[in-house]
Amino acid sequence: MANSPQARKRARQNVAQRLHNTRQRSAMRTSIKMFLKALDGTDVGAARAAYQQATSLIDRTARKRIHHRNRAARLKHRLNERLRAFAQSASAS
């Protein structure tokens, strides 16, 4: 337990920041799930919109250092690969 006033304040700040980071991380994961769900459909435009939303949130979490920038780049690359494959299969059908 924190004993000095500044340590108590820091502990309070850490709780608030952890809650904020958890919400940001959850929003990013949710946007990725929405993108993957859009890939199950047939609308390429909806998938592209969901991809843009997901990449925006991924970039935001990387910029705020909630996730490492290399992890963000890797995630975006993997999602983009899936989007391209989906768009190509939709155009071939």
C-alpha positions in Angstrom: 0.0 0.0 0.0 1.2 3.5 -0.8 2.3 5.5 2.2 3.3 8.9 0.9 0.7 11.3 -0.5 2.4 11.3 -3.9 2.4 7.5 -4.0 -1.3 7.5 -3.1 -2.0 9.9 -5.9 0.0 7.9 -8.3 -1.9 4.8 -7.3 -5.2 6.6 -8.0 -3.9 7.8 -11.4 -2.8 4.2 -12.3 -6.3 2.9 -11.6 -7.9 5.5 -13.8 -5.3 5.0 -16.6 -5.6 1.2 -16.5 -9.4 1.5 -16.8 -9.0 3.9 -19.8 -6.4 1.6 -21.5 -8.7 -1.4 -20.9 -11.6 0.4 -22.6 -9.4 1.5 -25.6 -8.1 -2.1 -26.0 -11.6 -3.5 -25.8 -12.9 -1.0 -28.4 -10.0 -2.1 -30.7 -10.8 -5.8 -30.3 -14.5 -5.1 -30.9 -13.8 -3.3 -34.1 -11.6 -6.2 -35.3 -14.5 -8.6 -34.5 -16.9 -6.4 -36.4 -14.5 -6.5 -39.4 -14.3 -10.3 -39.3 -18.0 -10.5 -39.1 -18.3 -8.2 -42.2 -16.1 -10.7 -44.0 -18.7 -13.3 -43.4 -21.2 -11.3 -45.4 -21.2 -10.5 -49.1 -20.8 -6.7 -49.1 -17.3 -5.7 -49.9 -18.1 -2.0 -49.2 -19.2 -2.9 -45.6 -16.0 -4.9 -45.1 -13.9 -2.0 -46.4 -15.6 0.4 -44.0 -15.2 -2.0 -41.1 -11.5 -2.3 -42.1 -11.0 1.4 -42.0 -12.6 1.7 -38.6 -10.5 -1.2 -37.2 -7.2 0.2 -38.6 -8.1 3.6 -37.2 -8.5 2.2 -33.7 -5.4 0.0 -34.1 -3.4 3.1 -35.0 -4.8 5.0 -32.1 -3.9 2.3 -29.6 -0.4 2.2 -31.0 -0.1 6.0 -30.9 -1.1 6.0 -27.3 1.3 3.1 -26.6 -1.4 0.8 -25.5 0.0 -1.7 -28.0 3.4 -1.7 -29.6 3.6 -0.1 -33.1 5.0 -3.4 -34.6 2.0 -5.3 -33.2 -0.3 -2.7 -34.8 1.5 -3.0 -38.1 1.3 -6.8 -38.0 -2.5 -6.7 -37.1 -3.2 -4.3 -39.9 -1.3 -6.3 -42.4 -3.1 -9.5 -41.5 -6.5 -7.8 -41.7 -5.6 -6.2 -45.0 -4.6 -9.7 -46.4 -8.0 -11.0 -45.4 -9.8 -8.0 -46.9 -7.9 -8.4 -50.2 -8.7 -12.1 -50.4 -12.3 -11.4 -49.6 -12.6 -8.7 -52.3 -10.8 -10.9 -54.9 -13.1 -13.9 -54.1 -16.2 -11.6 -54.2 -15.2 -10.2 -57.6 -14.4 -13.7 -59.0 -17.9 -14.9 -58.0 
